[in-house]
């Protein structure tokens, strides 16, 4: 990453695939640093703005698949929007679905695990050797996905895990994608759990919810510290 240099507050676009959650670590970091935030909800019909207006763009996760472009117009538009981010050299940070969409734009596939394994809960993510600037040590962090991405051509693998080896990558100096959910703090996890209860599929047991809540509290400080460091460097790009 680039060395630290003084920069003032910026204006960021946060793209979320569902409404009603704003206590995530990413939003709290931006509020604490005095950055302006615009929210875009493409699933709700919001149009994507010009990314060059922003110091950076964050696309978060969501229930849909990155392969749902045949089904949803917003998904097709999101791919085009990410292409525009790359063309305009707008710093980009994709989380889970956002990372998978970035991988697709760069020509990689998004697929199920060959043994149909998933990652739902807290799992260890380890830095790739020689990439300690991105992640200096193993981080136990929230995951919630059944698909993963192949590593795009021309990108750099930054972090890995046992079930899904491609956990984080960079493309050039400005674009990053992570499969895991560093934005999910205990407050956000509680919102997600309540929403999950209403779904016909993928409902967690109370034992699983309790275990995840305990892990969220246990690893809260480490995840917050890592994301703060990453966003600070990313902001300076």
Residue pairs with C-beta under 8 A, 6 or more apart in sequence:
1 133
1 134
1 233
1 234
1 237
2 173
2 233
2 236
2 237
4 232
4 233
4 236
5 236
7 235
7 236
9 33
9 34
9 35
9 36
10 35
10 36
10 54
10 55
10 56
10 235
11 35
11 36
11 37
11 38
11 53
11 54
11 55
12 30
12 35
12 36
12 37
12 38
12 54
12 55
12 56
12 57
12 58
13 37
13 38
13 39
13 40
13 49
13 51
13 53
13 54
13 56
13 57
13 58
14 26
14 27
14 37
14 38
14 39
14 40
14 58
14 60
15 39
15 40
15 41
15 42
15 48
15 57
15 58
15 59
15 60
15 78
15 81
15 98
16 39
16 40
16 41
16 60
16 62
17 41
17 42
17 43
17 60
17 61
17 62
17 63
17 64
17 97
18 41
18 43
18 62
18 63
18 195
19 41
19 44
20 191
21 188
21 191
21 192
23 185
23 187
23 188
23 191
24 60
24 183
24 184
24 185
24 188
25 182
25 183
25 184
25 185
25 188
25 223
25 224
25 227
26 58
26 60
26 95
26 182
26 183
26 227
26 231
27 37
27 183
28 185
29 227
29 228
29 231
30 37
30 231
31 37
33 235
35 55
35 235
38 49
38 54
40 46
40 48
40 49
42 48
42 74
42 77
42 78
43 62
43 64
43 72
43 74
45 74
47 77
48 77
48 78
48 80
48 81
50 84
51 57
51 81
51 84
51 85
51 88
51 90
52 88
52 90
54 90
55 91
55 235
56 90
56 91
56 92
56 93
56 234
56 235
56 237
57 85
57 90
57 91
57 92
57 93
58 92
58 93
58 94
58 95
58 98
59 78
59 82
59 92
59 93
59 94
59 95
59 97
59 98
59 101
59 102
60 95
60 96
60 97
60 98
60 183
61 95
61 96
61 97
61 98
61 144
61 145
61 181
62 96
62 97
64 72
64 75
64 97
65 97
65 100
65 110
65 147
66 75
66 97
66 100
66 101
66 103
66 104
66 110
66 147
66 149
67 104
67 110
67 147
68 75
69 75
69 76
69 79
75 101
78 101
79 101
79 104
79 105
82 92
82 94
82 101
82 102
82 105
83 105
84 90
85 92
85 175
86 92
86 105
86 171
86 175
89 174
90 174
91 174
91 175
91 234
91 237
92 102
92 174
92 175
92 176
93 175
93 176
93 177
93 178
93 231
93 234
94 100
94 101
94 102
94 175
94 176
94 177
94 178
95 177
95 178
95 180
95 181
95 182
95 183
96 144
96 145
96 178
96 179
96 180
96 181
98 177
99 149
99 168
99 169
99 177
99 178
99 179
100 110
100 147
100 148
100 149
100 177
100 179
102 152
102 171
102 175
102 177
103 109
103 110
103 149
103 150
103 151
103 152
103 169
103 177
104 110
104 149
106 152
106 153
106 154
106 155
106 171
107 152
107 153
108 149
108 150
108 151
108 152
108 153
109 149
109 150
110 147
110 148
110 149
110 150
111 147
111 148
111 150
112 146
112 147
113 146
113 147
113 148
113 163
113 164
116 146
117 163
118 145
118 146
119 143
119 144
119 145
119 161
119 163
119 164
119 179
120 143
120 144
120 145
120 202
120 204
120 208
121 142
121 143
121 208
121 211
121 212
121 215
122 140
122 141
122 142
122 143
122 212
122 215
122 216
122 219
123 140
123 141
123 143
123 161
123 162
123 163
123 180
124 138
124 139
124 140
124 161
124 162
125 135
125 138
125 139
125 140
125 141
125 159
125 160
125 161
125 167
125 168
125 180
126 135
126 138
126 139
126 159
126 160
126 161
127 134
127 135
127 136
127 137
127 138
127 158
127 159
128 157
128 158
128 159
128 160
131 156
131 157
131 158
131 159
134 158
134 159
134 168
134 170
134 230
135 158
135 159
135 168
135 226
139 159
139 219
139 222
139 223
139 226
140 215
140 219
140 222
140 223
141 180
141 181
141 182
141 219
141 223
142 180
142 181
142 182
142 184
142 189
142 212
142 216
142 223
143 179
143 180
143 181
144 181
144 184
144 192
145 164
145 179
148 164
148 166
148 179
149 166
149 177
149 179
150 166
151 157
151 166
151 169
152 169
152 171
154 171
155 169
155 170
155 171
156 169
156 170
156 171
157 166
157 168
157 169
158 167
158 168
158 169
158 170
158 176
159 167
159 168
159 178
160 166
160 167
161 167
161 179
161 180
164 179
166 179
167 178
167 179
167 180
168 176
168 177
168 178
168 179
168 180
169 176
169 177
170 176
170 177
171 177
173 237
174 237
176 230
176 234
182 223
182 226
182 227
182 230
183 227
184 192
184 216
185 216
185 220
185 223
185 224
186 213
186 216
186 217
186 220
189 212
189 213
189 216
190 213
193 204
193 209
193 212
193 213
196 202
196 203
196 204
197 203
204 212
